[in-house]
C-alpha cells in the first residue's frame, strides 16, 4: 500500500471509526441506563410522562385520545398536554428521566466521543507516520554508511510505496559512486604508471645519446667511420624519443577528446584488402606473413580511415616485436555479427598470461619482463588503438589462441 493510500485510509477511518464506536457505545449505555433506572423502553420516546398507580377502567380517558392500550396499561394524553400512564396499583413505578440525568448522559456520550476520536487519531497517525519515519531512518542510515566510506552498502527495502523508487535510486547512486571511485583509483594508478613509463622509456635512449656524445667529445670515435656510427646511433635514439613523445601526445588528445576525426562510411572488408596489399611486402621483410580471409563487400562501418589503419598498424607492429619464430604469421578476418562488424587479427606469437589480457591496453603496460625493453615499443600503441576504437563506438579485446598466439578482436557498429 502506498503512503498516499495510507493517508487517504487514515482520514476516512478518522471519520467513520469514531461514529461507529459512538453508536455502539450509545447502544450499550442505553441498555445499561434502562437496566439501572428501570425505565420501560416503550416510553423512552415521550418527552413529558406522568405515572399514576390506580385501578382504571379501560376506555376513554382525558380528551379521549389513546396512545396505546394493553390488558393492564392505559396511556392517554391529559388536558394539559402531558401523557399519563395508568398502571395497576400493585405495579412498581418506573423512574422518570430528569434533567440532570439527561445532562449526565449527554456528557458521557460527548466524553466517549472525544476519547474515541483522540484514540483513533493517535492510532492512525502513528500508523501513517510509522510508514514515513521508518523509510526515512533507513535512508539516513544509508547516507551515513556512504559518508563513512562504505560504498558497497545497499538498502534492502521491500515495501511497494513511494520510498521504493527512492531506495532504488539510492542504491544505483551508490553503485555509480563506487564505480567512479574505483575509476579514479585506477586513473591514479595509471597516471603513476604513465609517469614511470615515460621516465623509463625516455631515460634509456637519452642515456645512450649522452654516452655517445661524451664519446665524441672525448675523441673515442677517432675515425670518420666511428663518428658516423656514433651519429647514426644518436639519430636513431633521438627518433625513438620523438616517436614516444608523438605517441604520448596523440594518446593525451584522444583521452581528452581533443583529437578531430574525419568519419566516413567505409566498407571494412575492402579497406582491409587495401591495407594488406599495401603493407604485405613491408611486413614480409620484417619476418611477418599476413593472410586475409574477409567475407567480402557490404560490411560497412563509420570510421576515420587514417586512424583505423593506425589501429591495424599498431596491432601488426605488436606481433612483429614479440614473434618467437623467424617468420611469424598473422591471420586477418572480417565477418558480420548481428548489426556489427568483427575484425580478428590472430598471430602465432607467445601470447600473454591470462591475468594480463585485460591490461595490455593500458599505457606503458608490458605483460612480463621480456617485454620491458623500450626498443620493443613504448607501450602506447595498443592504448591508442583502444582509444580510437572506443571513439568509433566499438570495442577491442585480446584473447589467447589455442596452441599459442594472441588474437585481437575489434568490434565496430555496422551501418547501412
KEROLO-860302 format. One record per residue (C-alpha): residue number from 1; residue in three letters; x, y, z. Coordinates in Angstrom, 3 decimals. Last residue first. Layout:
# residues N
<node NUM, "ALA", <X, Y, Z>>
...
# end
This chain:
# residues 416
<node 416, "UNK", <23.721, 0.584, -43.829>>
<node 415, "UNK", <25.867, 0.988, -40.740>>
<node 414, "UNK", <27.659, -1.537, -38.546>>
<node 413, "UNK", <28.902, -0.854, -35.038>>
<node 412, "UNK", <32.556, -1.899, -34.746>>
<node 411, "UNK", <34.055, -4.891, -32.915>>
<node 410, "UNK", <37.820, -5.481, -32.847>>
<node 409, "UNK", <39.134, -8.846, -31.652>>
<node 408, "UNK", <42.896, -9.103, -31.155>>
<node 407, "UNK", <44.212, -12.676, -31.000>>
<node 406, "UNK", <47.479, -13.682, -29.365>>
<node 405, "UNK", <49.417, -16.853, -30.120>>
<node 404, "UNK", <49.845, -20.351, -28.863>>
<node 403, "UNK", <48.078, -23.690, -29.361>>
<node 402, "UNK", <44.675, -22.255, -28.548>>
<node 401, "UNK", <44.830, -18.513, -29.187>>
<node 400, "UNK", <44.973, -16.138, -26.226>>
<node 399, "UNK", <42.390, -13.398, -26.279>>
<node 398, "UNK", <42.612, -9.614, -26.507>>
<node 397, "UNK", <39.747, -7.114, -26.567>>
<node 396, "UNK", <38.616, -4.162, -28.641>>
<node 395, "UNK", <35.365, -2.216, -28.564>>
<node 394, "UNK", <33.238, -0.056, -30.829>>
<node 393, "UNK", <31.706, 3.430, -30.841>>
<node 392, "UNK", <34.344, 4.797, -33.226>>
<node 391, "UNK", <35.764, 6.768, -30.280>>
<node 390, "UNK", <36.104, 3.422, -28.483>>
<node 389, "UNK", <38.105, 2.096, -31.437>>
<node 388, "UNK", <40.458, 5.104, -31.323>>
<node 387, "UNK", <41.024, 4.918, -27.565>>
<node 386, "UNK", <41.714, 1.176, -27.813>>
<node 385, "UNK", <44.264, 1.693, -30.563>>
<node 384, "UNK", <45.996, 4.420, -28.536>>
<node 383, "UNK", <46.414, 2.007, -25.606>>
<node 382, "UNK", <47.613, -0.668, -28.051>>
<node 381, "UNK", <50.350, 1.608, -29.383>>
<node 380, "UNK", <51.355, 3.226, -26.083>>
<node 379, "UNK", <53.615, 0.530, -24.602>>
<node 378, "UNK", <56.639, 2.337, -25.968>>
<node 377, "UNK", <57.767, -0.495, -28.183>>
<node 376, "UNK", <60.324, -3.226, -28.454>>
<node 375, "UNK", <63.286, -0.875, -28.112>>
<node 374, "UNK", <61.883, 0.039, -24.732>>
<node 373, "UNK", <62.755, -3.485, -23.469>>
<node 372, "UNK", <60.239, -4.365, -20.766>>
<node 371, "UNK", <58.628, -7.065, -22.865>>
<node 370, "UNK", <60.753, -9.921, -21.571>>
<node 369, "UNK", <59.966, -8.746, -18.042>>
<node 368, "UNK", <56.314, -9.601, -18.481>>
<node 367, "UNK", <52.959, -8.171, -19.550>>
<node 366, "UNK", <54.135, -4.774, -20.676>>
<node 365, "UNK", <51.997, -1.788, -19.757>>
<node 364, "UNK", <53.140, 1.662, -20.881>>
<node 363, "UNK", <49.541, 2.862, -21.200>>
<node 362, "UNK", <46.900, 0.235, -20.515>>
<node 361, "UNK", <45.678, -1.845, -23.477>>
<node 360, "UNK", <47.676, -4.867, -22.312>>
<node 359, "UNK", <45.773, -4.768, -19.063>>
<node 358, "UNK", <42.767, -7.038, -19.657>>
<node 357, "UNK", <44.861, -9.839, -21.082>>
<node 356, "UNK", <47.427, -9.640, -18.268>>
<node 355, "UNK", <45.747, -12.103, -15.883>>
<node 354, "UNK", <45.702, -14.725, -18.633>>
<node 353, "UNK", <49.419, -14.506, -19.287>>
<node 352, "UNK", <50.285, -13.207, -22.779>>
<node 351, "UNK", <50.563, -14.796, -26.212>>
<node 350, "UNK", <53.846, -16.285, -27.373>>
<node 349, "UNK", <53.406, -15.476, -31.065>>
<node 348, "UNK", <51.304, -17.232, -33.674>>
<node 347, "UNK", <49.229, -14.171, -34.593>>
<node 346, "UNK", <45.476, -13.569, -34.703>>
<node 345, "UNK", <43.870, -10.397, -36.101>>
<node 344, "UNK", <40.058, -10.517, -35.918>>
<node 343, "UNK", <37.667, -7.865, -37.260>>
<node 342, "UNK", <34.006, -8.032, -36.220>>
<node 341, "UNK", <31.335, -5.866, -37.873>>
<node 340, "UNK", <28.085, -5.071, -36.099>>
<node 339, "UNK", <24.333, -5.376, -36.617>>
<node 338, "UNK", <24.362, -9.106, -35.910>>
<node 337, "UNK", <27.989, -10.199, -36.247>>
<node 336, "UNK", <29.298, -9.725, -39.781>>
<node 335, "UNK", <32.747, -11.003, -40.595>>
<node 334, "UNK", <36.354, -9.899, -41.106>>
<node 333, "UNK", <39.497, -11.965, -40.931>>
<node 332, "UNK", <43.224, -11.316, -40.563>>
<node 331, "UNK", <45.652, -14.178, -39.908>>
<node 330, "UNK", <49.085, -13.069, -38.694>>
<node 329, "UNK", <52.158, -15.212, -39.226>>
<node 328, "UNK", <55.695, -15.234, -37.879>>
<node 327, "UNK", <58.925, -15.922, -39.658>>
<node 326, "UNK", <61.977, -16.370, -37.511>>
<node 325, "UNK", <59.748, -17.680, -34.799>>
<node 324, "UNK", <59.121, -16.136, -31.400>>
<node 323, "UNK", <57.176, -13.075, -32.563>>
<node 322, "UNK", <57.093, -10.265, -29.983>>
<node 321, "UNK", <58.059, -7.191, -31.994>>
<node 320, "UNK", <56.332, -8.243, -35.208>>
<node 319, "UNK", <53.031, -9.070, -33.471>>
<node 318, "UNK", <52.996, -5.668, -31.745>>
<node 317, "UNK", <53.739, -3.994, -35.043>>
<node 316, "UNK", <50.735, -5.796, -36.521>>
<node 315, "UNK", <48.466, -4.488, -33.770>>
<node 314, "UNK", <49.809, -0.942, -34.094>>
<node 313, "UNK", <49.378, -0.992, -37.890>>
<node 312, "UNK", <45.770, -2.228, -37.639>>
<node 311, "UNK", <44.996, 0.631, -35.234>>
<node 310, "UNK", <46.887, 3.127, -37.395>>
<node 309, "UNK", <44.830, 1.988, -40.387>>
<node 308, "UNK", <41.667, 2.799, -38.452>>
<node 307, "UNK", <43.143, 6.210, -37.564>>
<node 306, "UNK", <43.680, 7.062, -41.223>>
<node 305, "UNK", <40.304, 5.661, -42.319>>
<node 304, "UNK", <38.282, 7.570, -39.725>>
<node 303, "UNK", <35.368, 5.206, -39.207>>
<node 302, "UNK", <31.633, 4.672, -39.776>>
<node 301, "UNK", <31.147, 0.992, -40.553>>
<node 300, "UNK", <30.140, -1.008, -43.623>>
<node 299, "UNK", <30.365, -4.732, -44.261>>
<node 298, "UNK", <28.969, -4.970, -47.831>>
<node 297, "UNK", <31.911, -6.406, -49.708>>
<node 296, "UNK", <33.839, -9.552, -48.954>>
<node 295, "UNK", <33.647, -12.055, -46.113>>
<node 294, "UNK", <37.316, -11.484, -45.349>>
<node 293, "UNK", <40.153, -14.005, -45.089>>
<node 292, "UNK", <43.492, -12.217, -45.194>>
<node 291, "UNK", <46.936, -13.766, -44.643>>
<node 290, "UNK", <49.829, -11.642, -43.401>>
<node 289, "UNK", <53.377, -13.041, -43.179>>
<node 288, "UNK", <55.716, -11.471, -40.627>>
<node 287, "UNK", <59.526, -11.628, -40.955>>
<node 286, "UNK", <60.173, -7.883, -41.159>>
<node 285, "UNK", <60.635, -8.162, -44.953>>
<node 284, "UNK", <57.219, -9.820, -45.103>>
<node 283, "UNK", <55.878, -6.888, -43.138>>
<node 282, "UNK", <56.846, -4.402, -45.839>>
<node 281, "UNK", <55.707, -6.714, -48.651>>
<node 280, "UNK", <52.202, -7.082, -47.182>>
<node 279, "UNK", <51.796, -3.397, -46.425>>
<node 278, "UNK", <49.979, -2.003, -49.488>>
<node 277, "UNK", <48.002, -5.144, -50.328>>
<node 276, "UNK", <47.165, -5.728, -46.671>>
<node 275, "UNK", <45.782, -2.212, -46.258>>
<node 274, "UNK", <43.735, -2.323, -49.474>>
<node 273, "UNK", <42.196, -5.675, -48.578>>
<node 272, "UNK", <41.420, -4.423, -45.069>>
<node 271, "UNK", <39.655, -1.399, -46.570>>
<node 270, "UNK", <37.623, -3.651, -48.858>>
<node 269, "UNK", <36.361, -5.702, -45.949>>
<node 268, "UNK", <35.626, -2.623, -43.850>>
<node 267, "UNK", <33.462, -0.936, -46.492>>
<node 266, "UNK", <33.681, 2.640, -45.255>>
<node 265, "UNK", <31.038, 5.193, -44.277>>
<node 264, "UNK", <33.232, 8.139, -43.250>>
<node 263, "UNK", <34.338, 9.835, -40.029>>
<node 262, "UNK", <37.035, 12.519, -40.147>>
<node 261, "UNK", <38.131, 12.533, -36.525>>
<node 260, "UNK", <39.453, 15.531, -34.582>>
<node 259, "UNK", <41.610, 14.862, -31.492>>
<node 258, "UNK", <40.576, 16.827, -28.415>>
<node 257, "UNK", <38.576, 14.046, -26.814>>
<node 256, "UNK", <40.509, 14.253, -23.535>>
<node 255, "UNK", <41.998, 10.762, -23.890>>
<node 254, "UNK", <42.417, 11.069, -27.643>>
<node 253, "UNK", <44.478, 14.225, -27.200>>
<node 252, "UNK", <46.586, 12.576, -24.483>>
<node 251, "UNK", <47.148, 9.446, -26.594>>
<node 250, "UNK", <48.293, 11.519, -29.569>>
<node 249, "UNK", <50.743, 13.493, -27.399>>
<node 248, "UNK", <52.114, 10.262, -25.919>>
<node 247, "UNK", <52.558, 8.767, -29.377>>
<node 246, "UNK", <54.438, 11.857, -30.553>>
<node 245, "UNK", <56.601, 11.858, -27.404>>
<node 244, "UNK", <57.464, 8.189, -27.856>>
<node 243, "UNK", <58.220, 8.653, -31.547>>
<node 242, "UNK", <60.464, 11.654, -30.799>>
<node 241, "UNK", <62.336, 9.619, -28.196>>
<node 240, "UNK", <62.903, 6.800, -30.687>>
<node 239, "UNK", <63.977, 9.279, -33.378>>
<node 238, "UNK", <66.546, 10.696, -30.948>>
<node 237, "UNK", <67.834, 7.184, -30.304>>
<node 236, "UNK", <68.209, 6.618, -34.056>>
<node 235, "UNK", <69.953, 9.968, -34.564>>
<node 234, "UNK", <72.405, 9.254, -31.738>>
<node 233, "UNK", <73.139, 5.831, -33.209>>
<node 232, "UNK", <73.703, 7.298, -36.671>>
<node 231, "UNK", <75.990, 9.967, -35.206>>
<node 230, "UNK", <78.030, 7.355, -33.354>>
<node 229, "UNK", <78.315, 5.226, -36.476>>
<node 228, "UNK", <79.387, 8.251, -38.485>>
<node 227, "UNK", <81.973, 9.079, -35.815>>
<node 226, "UNK", <83.307, 5.528, -35.984>>
<node 225, "UNK", <83.523, 5.632, -39.811>>
<node 224, "UNK", <85.227, 9.041, -39.746>>
<node 223, "UNK", <87.871, 7.696, -37.356>>
<node 222, "UNK", <88.621, 8.859, -33.803>>
<node 221, "UNK", <85.386, 7.881, -32.146>>
<node 220, "UNK", <86.698, 7.944, -28.567>>
<node 219, "UNK", <87.589, 11.605, -29.048>>
<node 218, "UNK", <86.429, 12.758, -25.628>>
<node 217, "UNK", <83.614, 14.834, -27.083>>
<node 216, "UNK", <82.531, 12.100, -29.477>>
<node 215, "UNK", <82.433, 9.572, -26.666>>
<node 214, "UNK", <80.593, 12.072, -24.461>>
<node 213, "UNK", <78.023, 12.445, -27.234>>
<node 212, "UNK", <77.709, 8.661, -27.429>>
<node 211, "UNK", <77.083, 8.371, -23.699>>
<node 210, "UNK", <74.553, 11.215, -23.668>>
<node 209, "UNK", <72.631, 9.715, -26.576>>
<node 208, "UNK", <72.606, 6.316, -24.867>>
<node 207, "UNK", <71.354, 7.808, -21.604>>
<node 206, "UNK", <68.605, 9.634, -23.516>>
<node 205, "UNK", <67.631, 6.408, -25.242>>
<node 204, "UNK", <67.154, 4.663, -21.848>>
<node 203, "UNK", <65.750, 7.621, -19.886>>
<node 202, "UNK", <62.898, 8.252, -22.288>>
<node 201, "UNK", <61.282, 4.851, -21.904>>
<node 200, "UNK", <61.783, 4.698, -18.133>>
<node 199, "UNK", <60.623, 8.225, -17.352>>
<node 198, "UNK", <57.649, 7.892, -19.661>>
<node 197, "UNK", <56.753, 4.550, -18.116>>
<node 196, "UNK", <57.063, 5.851, -14.543>>
<node 195, "UNK", <54.879, 8.838, -15.404>>
<node 194, "UNK", <52.350, 6.589, -17.089>>
<node 193, "UNK", <52.425, 4.096, -14.202>>
<node 192, "UNK", <51.643, 6.921, -11.783>>
<node 191, "UNK", <48.877, 8.099, -14.084>>
<node 190, "UNK", <47.560, 4.569, -14.488>>
<node 189, "UNK", <47.400, 4.140, -10.709>>
<node 188, "UNK", <45.618, 7.469, -10.360>>
<node 187, "UNK", <43.256, 6.530, -13.159>>
<node 186, "UNK", <42.544, 3.206, -11.464>>
<node 185, "UNK", <41.811, 4.984, -8.215>>
<node 184, "UNK", <39.538, 7.373, -10.075>>
<node 183, "UNK", <37.797, 4.502, -11.814>>
<node 182, "UNK", <37.286, 2.764, -8.466>>
<node 181, "UNK", <35.858, 5.973, -7.008>>
<node 180, "UNK", <33.598, 6.478, -10.017>>
<node 179, "UNK", <32.412, 2.859, -9.929>>
<node 178, "UNK", <31.646, 3.170, -6.214>>
<node 177, "UNK", <29.735, 6.382, -6.874>>
<node 176, "UNK", <27.783, 4.670, -9.643>>
<node 175, "UNK", <26.882, 1.801, -7.289>>
<node 174, "UNK", <25.902, 4.234, -4.516>>
<node 173, "UNK", <23.733, 6.197, -6.939>>
<node 172, "UNK", <22.038, 3.000, -8.108>>
<node 171, "UNK", <21.392, 2.004, -4.497>>
<node 170, "UNK", <19.968, 5.451, -3.735>>
<node 169, "UNK", <17.808, 5.326, -6.875>>
<node 168, "UNK", <16.340, 2.016, -5.681>>
<node 167, "UNK", <15.766, 3.490, -2.230>>
<node 166, "UNK", <13.957, 6.463, -3.743>>
<node 165, "UNK", <11.870, 4.215, -6.003>>
<node 164, "UNK", <10.778, 2.056, -3.054>>
<node 163, "UNK", <10.086, 5.163, -0.951>>
<node 162, "UNK", <6.852, 5.880, -2.845>>
<node 161, "UNK", <5.386, 2.505, -1.844>>
<node 160, "UNK", <5.870, -1.211, -2.507>>
<node 159, "UNK", <7.789, -2.189, 0.640>>
<node 158, "UNK", <10.848, -4.441, 0.233>>
<node 157, "UNK", <13.718, -2.102, 1.098>>
<node 156, "UNK", <17.229, -3.576, 1.382>>
<node 155, "UNK", <19.455, -0.514, 1.156>>
<node 154, "UNK", <22.929, -1.142, -0.284>>
<node 153, "UNK", <26.361, -0.594, 1.276>>
<node 152, "UNK", <29.355, -1.198, -1.046>>
<node 151, "UNK", <30.362, 2.453, -0.783>>
<node 150, "UNK", <31.179, 2.067, 2.918>>
<node 149, "UNK", <33.219, 5.267, 3.130>>
<node 148, "UNK", <31.765, 6.803, 6.276>>
<node 147, "UNK", <29.588, 9.134, 4.214>>
<node 146, "UNK", <28.184, 6.146, 2.304>>
<node 145, "UNK", <27.216, 4.451, 5.574>>
<node 144, "UNK", <25.769, 7.713, 6.925>>
<node 143, "UNK", <23.663, 8.097, 3.788>>
<node 142, "UNK", <22.369, 4.534, 4.224>>
<node 141, "UNK", <21.406, 5.239, 7.849>>
<node 140, "UNK", <19.560, 8.360, 6.721>>
<node 139, "UNK", <17.728, 6.320, 4.070>>
<node 138, "UNK", <16.627, 3.728, 6.628>>
<node 137, "UNK", <15.563, 6.483, 9.036>>
<node 136, "UNK", <13.488, 7.986, 6.232>>
<node 135, "UNK", <11.970, 4.564, 5.482>>
<node 134, "UNK", <10.975, 4.154, 9.176>>
<node 133, "UNK", <9.617, 7.701, 9.536>>
<node 132, "UNK", <7.141, 7.535, 6.658>>
<node 131, "UNK", <5.283, 4.250, 7.260>>
<node 130, "UNK", <5.486, 4.935, 11.017>>
<node 129, "UNK", <3.905, 8.309, 10.405>>
<node 128, "UNK", <0.823, 6.690, 8.874>>
<node 127, "UNK", <0.286, 4.066, 11.592>>
<node 126, "UNK", <1.106, 6.527, 14.388>>
<node 125, "UNK", <-1.423, 8.939, 12.944>>
<node 124, "UNK", <-3.989, 6.123, 12.720>>
<node 123, "UNK", <-3.550, 5.087, 16.343>>
<node 122, "UNK", <-3.392, 8.610, 17.764>>
<node 121, "UNK", <-6.371, 9.812, 15.725>>
<node 120, "UNK", <-8.439, 6.806, 16.759>>
<node 119, "UNK", <-7.536, 7.358, 20.412>>
<node 118, "UNK", <-8.452, 11.032, 20.233>>
<node 117, "UNK", <-11.688, 10.474, 18.278>>
<node 116, "UNK", <-12.806, 7.722, 20.677>>
<node 115, "UNK", <-11.918, 9.836, 23.722>>
<node 114, "UNK", <-13.855, 12.785, 22.311>>
<node 113, "UNK", <-16.884, 10.606, 21.501>>
<node 112, "UNK", <-16.768, 8.965, 24.921>>
<node 111, "UNK", <-16.725, 12.337, 26.601>>
<node 110, "UNK", <-19.615, 13.584, 24.468>>
<node 109, "UNK", <-21.708, 10.474, 25.261>>
<node 108, "UNK", <-20.992, 10.771, 28.997>>
<node 107, "UNK", <-21.732, 14.492, 28.971>>
<node 106, "UNK", <-25.056, 13.833, 27.218>>
<node 105, "UNK", <-25.930, 11.036, 29.673>>
<node 104, "UNK", <-25.116, 13.294, 32.605>>
<node 103, "UNK", <-27.207, 16.116, 31.143>>
<node 102, "UNK", <-30.195, 13.778, 30.621>>
<node 101, "UNK", <-29.868, 12.513, 34.166>>
<node 100, "UNK", <-29.763, 16.068, 35.490>>
<node 99, "UNK", <-32.889, 16.970, 33.514>>
<node 98, "UNK", <-34.991, 14.115, 34.863>>
<node 97, "UNK", <-35.650, 10.670, 33.467>>
<node 96, "UNK", <-38.617, 9.283, 35.385>>
<node 95, "UNK", <-38.131, 6.070, 37.293>>
<node 94, "UNK", <-40.534, 3.253, 36.630>>
<node 93, "UNK", <-43.444, 2.848, 39.103>>
<node 92, "UNK", <-43.761, -0.586, 40.657>>
<node 91, "UNK", <-47.149, -2.122, 39.729>>
<node 90, "UNK", <-49.514, -3.282, 42.540>>
<node 89, "UNK", <-51.992, -0.493, 41.939>>
<node 88, "UNK", <-52.399, -1.293, 38.240>>
<node 87, "UNK", <-50.843, 1.188, 35.799>>
<node 86, "UNK", <-52.081, 4.417, 34.270>>
<node 85, "UNK", <-49.575, 6.192, 32.072>>
<node 84, "UNK", <-50.495, 9.790, 31.531>>
<node 83, "UNK", <-49.109, 11.855, 28.682>>
<node 82, "UNK", <-48.964, 15.594, 29.201>>
<node 81, "UNK", <-50.844, 18.095, 27.073>>
<node 80, "UNK", <-52.646, 19.866, 29.894>>
<node 79, "UNK", <-55.898, 18.072, 29.033>>
<node 78, "UNK", <-54.269, 14.678, 29.544>>
<node 77, "UNK", <-52.946, 12.390, 26.820>>
<node 76, "UNK", <-53.519, 8.708, 27.272>>
<node 75, "UNK", <-51.646, 5.549, 28.161>>
<node 74, "UNK", <-53.509, 2.647, 29.739>>
<node 73, "UNK", <-51.673, -0.416, 30.925>>
<node 72, "UNK", <-53.014, -3.765, 32.181>>
<node 71, "UNK", <-54.523, -5.504, 29.193>>
<node 70, "UNK", <-52.881, -3.188, 26.707>>
<node 69, "UNK", <-53.823, 0.241, 25.485>>
<node 68, "UNK", <-51.966, 2.693, 23.244>>
<node 67, "UNK", <-51.695, 6.457, 22.885>>
<node 66, "UNK", <-55.359, 6.990, 23.419>>
<node 65, "UNK", <-57.202, 10.190, 22.650>>
<node 64, "UNK", <-60.390, 10.568, 24.678>>
<node 63, "UNK", <-59.715, 14.074, 25.935>>
<node 62, "UNK", <-58.989, 12.705, 29.355>>
<node 61, "UNK", <-59.769, 8.998, 29.432>>
<node 60, "UNK", <-61.762, 6.755, 27.138>>
<node 59, "UNK", <-61.838, 3.106, 27.970>>
<node 58, "UNK", <-60.231, 0.553, 30.179>>
<node 57, "UNK", <-61.374, 1.132, 33.651>>
<node 56, "UNK", <-58.593, 2.204, 35.848>>
<node 55, "UNK", <-57.129, 0.849, 39.023>>
<node 54, "UNK", <-54.544, 3.087, 40.491>>
<node 53, "UNK", <-50.885, 3.865, 40.068>>
<node 52, "UNK", <-50.219, 7.003, 38.038>>
<node 51, "UNK", <-47.119, 7.894, 36.005>>
<node 50, "UNK", <-46.715, 11.226, 34.282>>
<node 49, "UNK", <-44.658, 11.484, 31.034>>
<node 48, "UNK", <-43.308, 14.502, 29.215>>
<node 47, "UNK", <-40.754, 13.903, 26.438>>
<node 46, "UNK", <-42.020, 10.547, 25.235>>
<node 45, "UNK", <-39.588, 8.414, 23.272>>
<node 44, "UNK", <-38.387, 6.378, 26.252>>
<node 43, "UNK", <-41.855, 5.069, 26.983>>
<node 42, "UNK", <-41.678, 1.664, 25.261>>
<node 41, "UNK", <-38.149, 1.206, 26.640>>
<node 40, "UNK", <-39.607, 0.701, 30.115>>
<node 39, "UNK", <-37.328, 2.533, 32.515>>
<node 38, "UNK", <-35.903, 0.502, 35.378>>
<node 37, "UNK", <-33.244, 3.085, 36.158>>
<node 36, "UNK", <-30.310, 0.627, 36.218>>
<node 35, "UNK", <-31.445, -1.614, 33.347>>
<node 34, "UNK", <-32.523, 1.250, 31.184>>
<node 33, "UNK", <-29.244, 3.055, 31.844>>
<node 32, "UNK", <-27.197, -0.043, 30.920>>
<node 31, "UNK", <-29.277, -0.728, 27.814>>
<node 30, "UNK", <-28.799, 2.850, 26.686>>
<node 29, "UNK", <-25.097, 2.794, 27.524>>
<node 28, "UNK", <-24.562, -0.234, 25.238>>
<node 27, "UNK", <-26.490, 1.370, 22.414>>
<node 26, "UNK", <-24.539, 4.569, 22.775>>
<node 25, "UNK", <-21.277, 2.633, 22.885>>
<node 24, "UNK", <-22.063, 1.020, 19.527>>
<node 23, "UNK", <-23.175, 4.295, 18.011>>
<node 22, "UNK", <-20.110, 6.107, 19.360>>
<node 21, "UNK", <-17.746, 3.398, 18.116>>
<node 20, "UNK", <-19.239, 3.578, 14.635>>
<node 19, "UNK", <-19.027, 7.366, 14.544>>
<node 18, "UNK", <-15.490, 7.376, 15.945>>
<node 17, "UNK", <-14.456, 4.808, 13.254>>
<node 16, "UNK", <-16.003, 6.566, 10.256>>
<node 15, "UNK", <-14.363, 9.976, 10.415>>
<node 14, "UNK", <-10.822, 9.116, 11.478>>
<node 13, "UNK", <-11.146, 5.981, 9.332>>
<node 12, "UNK", <-11.519, 8.073, 6.204>>
<node 11, "UNK", <-8.529, 10.251, 7.034>>
<node 10, "UNK", <-6.398, 7.159, 7.746>>
<node 9, "UNK", <-7.468, 5.434, 4.525>>
<node 8, "UNK", <-6.466, 8.507, 2.484>>
<node 7, "UNK", <-3.174, 8.713, 4.378>>
<node 6, "UNK", <-2.484, 5.017, 3.758>>
<node 5, "UNK", <-3.370, 5.339, 0.070>>
<node 4, "UNK", <-0.933, 8.234, -0.320>>
<node 3, "UNK", <1.725, 6.250, 1.543>>
<node 2, "UNK", <1.386, 3.398, -0.952>>
<node 1, "UNK", <0.000, 0.000, 0.000>>
# end
